[in-house]
């Protein structure tokens, strides 16, 4: 097809342009009369108000001669006028409002109902004044022909009833109801009467309710309109609370039974819901044994409604349901799943296996996702109710973890830590020695669940799973976590593209590291974090390393962070990517908070040197602005000292408790090895150990403020050292069931919890080996004595303790050279 000539596409000649302009002018001329007709001079004059008028005079003027929109504005401003000048508002403005409301539109009516309610809630006037000035208008407009307006005024009236005295209620509201509830009145009037009767039932004595209210209730329950019968039925449970159990049985229950047989489905539904609400008023043993059995069997049938039986056919030989019936049946089974915990209470948890286990199995394997989703939500409640019998449902937990629907998995994960704790402890508070014996298929199911979430687009579910997996150190062994979960967390950190998922994996990895029982594994993890993240080629890896440092500061002791992560984090001040330097600047106050003076004076000097270099050499204006703000914040920070200070007392105790747990992890690893080697030692050693355990128990009654040995005072004889190790073995065994297995919730709240009790317990448990100190310097890597460090090891780790000024030259375009920088992280010694 040949191209069109330019003139055919668009004519840009001067004549054509003038033609377009003329057309636009014609359109403008056509629009002008429309715009001019919006407001005439007379209308503008009528909308103009004298500026010298005060608020009350302006309100009266606008209500008298203004337009509807101005009157609505005055009505909306009525609560303000009542607060400013209640007397003049009641005398001059309120009468005008009453006059306008007779002919007002819907907007002004709704505004007035809201304003009247606000005045009541703000208590601008006494309740006597309010009932005298406002109640008549409210009652007058409750039966407005517009349903929305009527409901608005009714809500206001129901709120007013709460504050009115009994005499006012009886004369102004109850007495007129006798005529308003008659069949000759309008439908709207009878509906309003139903709701008012329900509200008044709790305001009078039982004999008044019986004589004046119950006859009206019975009449409305037998109304010819199903809307009235349904509305009155929903008020019966409120009325029953006012008249008591006896009158309820003799008057309310017969009406309720009749309404349950009503021809209208909405009335039958209202009767059923009201009956459920009334159950709490009657005794629990209201059902006979036969009725109990029939009710349970009926519930079981509802749980499998619409499902084929084991032989593939229905017992009743009914035709297969259509699509609409299938939806209804699935809705019934979903509601049955929702109420399953209540049915366990009904049959008693001891009878669960015989009475309800098969039903629970069917609900967990229901073909419809909403049913399985609902039972997954209830799974934790079921576990709590079963208590010691929780092992009966572990197969169903595995099935739900392996469910093909991520909705089911997401619902189950919400309370997964609590559920797993119940399963592994058998519903008891004592910790089992051999974890995971009751749930052998748990680890593959957990692994498959995480991978299935990772392969989907629902990253929030994946994030939640990773967050909940932080409970695993209290459920399974350290080796199982290391080989099945820990490396998976690291892989997610470096391969996943969703930031919240990466951070969740990073925090969970730090928790796994926190409770890892083998020093070699811990060093391997730390080495990977520093080399592959902190010194990674991608700036994205280095950002994640800073996130990990933040979690390390939160979860570990200060000495742990300073030994392994302080210098690698500071090296990123010379990172070639501005975003990395910017993130580090935000982290520097937390980094500084891990230091203690004077032991960490050399680290403080390194920090100050890096900050000075940033101030002098930073070229990015955004980073420089953040550096300046960070410097001011660092200057305002108070340094923590080695000795306890009153203002840091709680934080120091918490940090010392963390350090003590980290130390005992190392001790337990060594002592368990020694225990295995000494399995065949002579009986004299066993007698000595019993004596040592008795001595340690005796020393536990020492005062909590016993003096600690000076740091570095480890010049004890070999025999004394042997006794100390034996004593620590006894302490570590008891600690493994207490300090090493805290509740998962305590770990989440560790940064804000006072650990005085736990620390005092650790001090009192030192016993005769108190020559070793658990206070500031004795087990800190900043000591002059390297042998007493809880982290001393022959294993070398990558570090950045070399000259950090060379790091800038080794990076280009946001990535490192092909050869990663490595150095040996040596034990740091404090300055004298």
N, C-alpha and C positions, 0 to 999 in steps of 0.2 A: 504494500500500500504506500503510495508516494506521500511524502510529508506535506502537510497543509501549509499554504502560504502564510506569511507572518500577519498579513492583514486579516486573514480569515480567523486566526487564533485570537488576536486582540488588537484593536485599533488604538494606538497611542498618539494620534494626531491631536492638535490643539482643539479642533472643533469637537472631537469626541470627548475630550476631557471636560470642556465646558458643558457638553450635554449631560455628563454624569453629575456635575455640580448642580445644574438646574433641577435634575431629578431629586437630588438630595434636598434642595431648598423646598421643593414642593412637599416632600415628606415632612419637613420641619413645619411648614405652614399648616399641614393637616394636624400635626400633633399639638400645635400651640393652643387651639381652643380646648383640647382635653385637659392640658395642664392648668389653664386659666380657670376651668370650671371646677377644680378641686375645692377651692376656698373662695367664696364670695366675700366682698367687703363686709357685708352684714355678719357673715359667720366669723370672720376674723375679729370683728368688734365684739361679738358675743363671747368669744373665747378669751378676750383680753380681761385681766383682773387687775384691779387697782393694787399697786405695790404697797400702799400704806396700810392695807388691811392686815390684822394679825391672823394667826392660824385659825382661831375659832370663827372669826368673821368671814374669812375666806372660805372655810368649809361650809358655813351656812349659805353663803352667796352661791357657791357652786352647786349645792344640793337644790337650791331654789330655782336658779335660772340657767345653770350650766347644762352641758350635754351629758349623755350617758357615760362617756368615757371619763369625764371629769368627776361625775358622781361616784363611779367605781373607784377612782383614785382616792376620793375622800373616805369611802368605806374601808378601803385597804389601809388607810392611814389612821383609822379609828383607835387601834391600840396605842399608837404614839400620842394621840390627843388625850387618851385616858391617863397615860403616865404623866403628861405635862400639866393638865388642868382637868382633873376628873369632874369637879363640880360643874364647871361651865359646859363641859362636853355632855354631861347627862342632862343639863337644863336646856341647852340650845341646839346641840348637834344631833343627839339621839332622836328627839321627836321628828326632825327632818328626815333622818334615816328611815324611821318607821313609815313615814308617808311615801318615800320613794320606793321602798321595797314592795309596796302593793302593786306597783306597775312596772317593777324592774325586770330586766331580762335575765337570762341564765347566768351571764358573767357576773353581774352584780350580786345575784343571789348566792352563788358559790363563794364569792369574795366575802360577803357578809357572814356566812356560816363560819368561814375560817377566822374572821376577825373576832366574832363573838367567842369562839373557842379560845383564841389567844388571850383575850381579856380575862377569861376564867383562869387559864393556866398561869398567867402573870400575877393574879391576885391583885389587880389594880384597885378593886373595891371589895368590900365585905360580901360574903355569900348572901346575906339578907338583901343588900342593895342590888346585887346582881340578879337575884330571883325576881325582885320587884321591877327592875328596869329592862331585863333582857328575856326572861323566861317566857313571857306572853308572846313575844315575837317569834321565838323559837318554836313554840307549840303551834303557832298559827301557820308556819310555813313547812312543818314536817310533812303534811299531806299535799305538797305541791304536785301539780299535774305532771311535771317533768321528773322522771325517775331519778336522774342524777342529782337534781336539786333536792329532792326529797331525802335521798340517802345522805347527802351532805348535812342537812339539818338534823337528821336522825342521829348521826354520829356525834354531832355537837350535843344533842339532848341526852344521849347515853352517857356522855362524859359529865354533863351537869348533874345527872342523877347521883353520881358518886358523892357529891358535896352537899346536896340539899338535905335539910332536916326531914324527919318522918312526917310531920304534920303537913309540910309543903308538898311532899310527895303524894300524900293521901288525897289532899284536896285538889291539887293542880293536875295530877297525872293519873292516879289510880281511879278516882271516881269517874272522870270522863271516859275511861277505858270501857266501862260497862256498856255504854252506847256505841263507842267506836268499834267494838269487836262484834257487833251484831251483823247478821247475814245481809241485812239491808244496806250496810255501808259499802263503800267502794273496795275493790281488791287491794289497792294501795293502803287504805286505812286499816284493813284487817292484817296485812303483812306488818305494818308498823306496830300494831297491837301485840303481835306475837313476840317481837323483839323487846318491847317494853315490859311485857309480863316476865320474860326471862331475866331482865335486869332488875326488876322489882322484887323478885323472889327472895333475894338475900338481904332485903332491906327491912323486912317485917318479921314479926314473930310467927311461929308455926300455926297458931289458931287463926290469925288474920289471913294467912295464905290459904288455909283450908276453907275459910268461910267466903273470902272475896276473890281470890285469884284462881283456885282450882276449878270452880265452875266455868270460868271463862276459858281456861286451858282445855277442858274437855270439849267445850263447844267448838273451839278452833281446831281441835284434833279431828273433828267430824265435819269440817267445812266441805262445801261442794267443790271447791277449787283445790287441785293437787298442790299448787304453789303454797297455799296457806297451810295445808296439812304437813308438807315437808318442812316449812319454816318453823311451825310450832313444835314439830317432832325434834328438831335440833336444839330446842330450848329445854327439853324435858330433863336432861341430866343436870342442868343448872338449877331447875326447880326442885329436883330430888334432893340436892344438897341442902336446900333451904328447909324442906319439910321433914327430913330424916328418913331412916330406913323403913319404919313401920308404915307410914303413909305412902311411901314409894311403892311398897309391895301391894298395898290395897288399892291405890288410885292410879299411880303412874304406870306400873307394869301391865295392867290390863289394856290400857290405851296403847302402850308400846307394842304389845303382842298383836293387837288388831291392826296397827299401822304396818307391822311387818308383813301382813297379808294383803296390803293395799294393791290395787290394780296398777298403780303408777310405779315404775321402777325407781324414780327419784325418791319417792316416799319410802320404799322398802330399803333403799340404800341409807337414807337418813335414820331409819329405825335401827338398822344393824350397827351403824357407827355410834348411835346413842346407847345402845345396849352394851357395846364394848366399853364405853366410858363409865357405865354404871356398875361394871363388874367389881371395881375396887371398893364399892360400898358394901358388898356382901361378903360373907365368910368364904374362906378358900375351900373349905370342905363342902361346898354346896352341891357338888356332883357326887352321886352314888358310885360305887365301884363299877357297876354296869355302864353307867353314863360315861365314866372316865374311859373305859375301854372303847365304847362306841365313838367317843370324840377323837381318841387317838387313831382309831382305824379310819375314820373319815378324813383326818388330816393326812394320813399316809396315802389314801387314794387321791387326794388333791395334789400331792407332790408328784404323782405319776400320771396326772390327767392328760389324756391325749397321746401318751406314749405307748408303743406296742409292748405287750407282755413278753416274758422270756421265750415263750413258744412262737412269738411273732404274730399272735392274734389277740384280739380283745376278748375278754370273758363274756361281754354282753353282746358280742357279734354285731356291733353297730358299724355302719359304713364309715370309711375313713373320713376324717374331717376336711372341710374345705379350707382355703387360705385364711378366711376371716375367723373361722373357729380355731385354727392353729394359733393365731395371734392371741385369742382370748385364753386358750389353754396355757400358752407360754406365760401370759400375764398372771394367771392363777399360780403357776409353779414358782414364778418370781416372788410373789407375795408369800408363798409358803417358805421359800428360802430366807426371806427377810425375817420371818417370825421363828426360824428354827431355834435360836438360843432360848426363846421363851418356852418352846416345847421341851427342851432339855430340863428346864426347871419344872415343867409340868410332870414329866415322868420320873424325875430324880436322876441326877448324873450317874448314880450307881447302876441304874437300869438302862443306860444308854446303849450298851453293846447288844442287848437282847431286843430292845424296843425300837431304837432309832438309827442304828448304824447303817442298816441297809438303805434306809431313806436318805441318810446323809450321803452315802455312796452314789445314789441315783442323782441327787442334786449336783454333786461335784462333777458328774459325767453327763449332765443334761446336754442335749444337742443344741439348745439355744444359748447364745452368748449372754444375754441379760440375766438368765438364771444362774449361770456359773459366776458371773460378775458379782451378783448379790451374795452368793454363798461365800465368795472370796472375801467380801467385805466383812462378813460375820465370822470368818474363820478364827480370828483371835478371841472373840467372845466365846466361841465354842471351846477353844483351848482352855480358857480360864475356868469355864464351868466344869470341864472334865477333870481338872486338877491332876491327880495321880494317874488317871486313866487317859491322859492325853496321848499316850503312845498308840492308842487305838486308831488315831486318824492321821498318822504320819504318812501313810501311803497316799491319802488324799492330798496332803500338802505337796508331795512330789508330783502328783498328777496336775495340780493347779499351777505349779511352777513350770511345768512342761506344756501348759495349755497353748494352743495355737493362737489364741486371741491375746493381744497385748493389753486390752482393756481388763481382762481377768488378771493378768500378771500385775498390772499397775495397782489394782485394788488390793491384791494380796500383799504387795510390797509395803504398803503403808505401815503395817504393824509386824513386819517380818522379824525385826530383832526381838521383840517381846515373845512372838510365837516360837522362835527357835530356842530361846532361853527356856521356855516352858517344856519344850520337847526334849531338850538335852538334860534338864534337871529333873524331869519326871513330875513337874508341877510343885516341887519342893524347893526351899531356899538353899539347901546344901548343894555345893558344887561337886559334880561327879569327877572322880579321878580319871576315868577313861572316857574322854569325850567322843561323841558321835557314834557310840555303840548302838543307840536306839534308832538312828536314822542313817543307815549305811549308804543310801543312794542320794544323800543330800548334796554332796559336792558336785557330782555330774549334773544334777538338776539346776543348781545355782549357776554353774558355768554355762550351761545351755541357755538359761534364761537371760543372762547378761549378753551373750552373743546374739540371741534373737532380737533383743532390744537394740543392740548396736547396729544390726543390719536393717533396721526400720528407719522411717523418717520421724519417729516420735522420740526426739532427743530428750524431752522432759522425763519420759519414762526411764530412759537410759541413765539420765542424771540421778534420778531418785534411787535406782537400783544400786548405783555406785555409792551413793551416800549411805544407804542402809547396810551395804556390805562391810561398813566399818565396824559392825558388831561381831564380825567373825572371830577376832582374837578371843572372845569369851565363849565361843561355840566349838571351834575346832582347834587342832593343835597348830603350833607355830610352823612346823615343817609342812603341813598340808597347805597352809596359807602361802608359804614361800614357793612351793612348787606348782600350785594350781591357780593362785590369784595374784600374787604380788607382781610377777613379771607381766601379767596381763594388764595391770594398772599402769605400768610404765609404758607398755605398748600403746595404750589408749592416749596417754599424755602426748606422745610424739606423732600419732597418726590420725587421731580424730580431729575433725574440723570445727567442732562446736565448742566454744569457749567454756560455757558452764559445765559441760561434760568433762573437759580437760581438768578444770579446777576440782571437780568432784573426785576424779581419779587421783589427782595429786594429793588431796587431803586424806583420802582413804589409804593411799600408799604410805603416807607419813604415819598414820595410825598403825598400819601393819608393821612398819619399822619400829614404832614405839614399843611394841610388845613382842618383837622377835627375840627368841631365846638363845640364838647362836651368834657369837661375835663375828665369826667369819662371814656369815650371811649379811649381817648388818654392814660390815665394811664393804662388801661387794655392792650393796645397794647404794651406799653413799658415794662410792667411786663412780657408779653409773650416772648418778644424779649430777655430779660435778663435771665429769668428762663429756657426757652426751647432751646435757642440758646447759649447765653453766658455761661450758666451753664449746657448745655446739656451733655448727656453721650457720644455722638459720637463726635470725633474730627472734623468731617465734619460740624456738627452744629456750633461748635465754630469758625471754619474758616468763615462760612457764617455770623456769628455775627460780625466779624471784617470787612467784606465787608459792612455790614449795618452801622457800625460805620463810615466808610469812607463816605458813602452817607449822614449820619446825619451831619457830619462836613461840607459837601458841601452845604446842603440845609437849615440847621437850624442855629440859632445864636450860638455864642460861649458859652453863658450862658446856653443854653438848653443842649448842649452836656456835659458841665461840671457838670450840676446838675444830669443828669440821666445816662450817659454812660462813664464818665471819669474813675471812680473807677472800674466798671465791666470790662472795657477794660484792665486796668492795672493788674488786677488779673490774666489775661492770661499769664503774664510773667513767672508764675510758672506752666504753663500747662505741663503735662508729655509728650506731643507729640511735637517733634522738629519742625514739619511743622507749628504748631500753634504759637510757640514762634518766629519762623522765620518771619511769616507774620506780627506778632505784631511789630517786630523790624522795618520792613519797614514802618509801620503806625505811629511809635512814633513821627517823626517830625511833622506830621499833628496834632497829639494829643497835642503836646507842643504848636503849634500855636494857640490853643483855649484858652490859659491861658493869664491872664492879671495881671500884677504886680502893686501894692502889694496885691490886693484883693485875688489873687489865689496863694499866696506864699506857703500855706500849701499843695496845690495840686502839685506845682512844687517840693516841698520836697519829696512827695510821688513818683513822677516820677523819681527823681534822685536816691532815695533809690532802686527802682525796677531795674534801669539800673545798679547800683553798684552791686546788687545781681546777675544780669545776668553775669556781667564781672567776678565775683569771683566764681560763682557756676556752670556756664554753662559748660557742658562736651561735647556737640556735637560740633565738629570742624567747621562745616558749619555755625551753628547758631552763634558760637563765632566770626567767621570772620565778619558776618553781624552786630553783636553787636558792634564790634570795629569801623566799618565804620559808623554805626548810631551814636555812641558817638561823633565822629568827626563832623558829620553834626549837631547834637544837640548843640554842643559847638559853632558852627559858627552862629547859629540862633540868631536873635535879638528879644528880648521879647517885646511884645506890652504892653504899659502902660495903666492905667485907663484913664489918660488924653490924649486928641488927640495929636498925633505926626505927624509931617509933612510927614515923609516917609511912615506912615501907614494910611494916611488921607482917601484915597478912600476905603481901606479895612474896616476901622473903621466905616465909614459912611454906608457902605453896611451891616455890621454886626448890626449896630444900627437900620437900617431899618428893618432887619429881626426880631430883638427883639421887635421892636415897633409893627409889625404885629402880632407876637405871643402874646403880651400883649393885643392887641385889640381883638384878638379872645376870650380870657378869659373874657374881659370886656363885649363884645357883648353877650356872653352867659348869664352873670349875668344880664345885662340890659334888655335883651329880656324877661327874667323871671319876672323882676320887671315891665316891660311894660305890660305883660299879667296880672299880679296881680292888676295893677292900671287901668285896662280898665274902671272901674266904678268910678274913682275919680271925685271930683267936678270940675266944670268949672273953678274955680279960679286957680287950678293947671295947667289947660291947658293954661290959660292966662299967667301964670308965665313961662311956657315952651316956649311960643312964644317970650316973652321978653328975655329969656335966649338965644334962637336961634339968635335973633337980636343982642344981645351983643356979641355972639361968632363970628358972621359975621363981626361986627365992629372991633373986636380984630384981625381979620385975616390980617389986613393991617399993623400990627406991623412989625418992622424990623426983618429980618431973624436971626440976631445975638443977639436976646434978651437974657439977662442973665437967666440961669436956676437956680432953687432952689437947695440948698445944699441937698445931699442925707440924707434921714431920717427926713426931715422937714415936717412931716405929722401931726403935732400937730395943726390941724385946728378944729374949732368948728363944732358940728354936722350939723348946718345949712349950713356952708360952704361946708362940705362934700356932703350934699345933692345937693347943686348947682353944684358941680363938677360932680357928677354922671349924673345929667340931661344934663349938657353940653357934657359929654362924649357920652351919648346916641345919641345926634344929630350928633356928629362927627363920631361915629361908623356906623350910618346909611349911611352916605356919603362914609365912607371908605369901606363898604361892596360892593359897586358897583365900587370901584376903586382899592384899594390896595389888597383886598381879591380876586379879580378876574383878576389877570394879565394875559397877553397872555401866552399861553403855551411856545412859543419860548423864552420869557423873563426868564422863570424858568430854561430853559436849559442853558442859558447864564448868569445866575445870578452871577457866580463866577468871571466874567471878566467885568462886566458892571458898569459904574459909576452911583451910585444912589444918586448923590448930589441933583438933582431936586426933587426926591421923598422925601428925608429927609428934605429938606428945606420946602416943602409943609406941612410935618407933624409938623414942628416947628411953621410955621405960623398959623396952624389950632388949636393951643393950646388954644388961647383965654384967657379969664379971669381966667381959671383954671391953669395958668402957675405956680402956686405954686407947681405943680407936675412936676418932671423933667423926660424927655425922654433920658437924656444923660447917661453917663457911669454907675453911681452907683445907680440911683434912683429906677430902676426896675430890678435889678440884684440880683440873689440869694446870691451873695457874700456880700450883705449889712449886716450891723449890725441890721437893722430893718427887721424882717421877714415878716411883714405885707405888705411891698411894693414889694415883689417878684412876678413876673408874674407867677410863677409856684408854689406858696404856696398853699397847699391843705391839707385837712385832710386825703386824701387817701394815704395809705401806699404802697410803692413799694419795691420790692426786691433790695438789694444793697449789695455791698461788702466792706462796710466801716469798717468791723471788721478787726481783725488781719489777713493780707493776707499771713503771713508765714505759716499758717495752711493749706493753699489750696493744697500744694503739697502732704500732707499726705492723703488728701481726694480723690485723684485720683489714678488710677492704670490702666496700659495697655491702655492708651488713652481714658478711660471712667470714669465717675463719679460714686460715690456710688449710691445705689438705692434711698437713701433719698437726695433730692437736698438741697443745702445750701440756707437758707433764712435769711434775716435780714431786718430791716426797714430802708429805705433810708430817713434820716432826713435832714432837711434844714441845709446847711453848713453855718457857720459864718466865716467871714473873720477875720484874725489876726489883732490885734490893731496895 
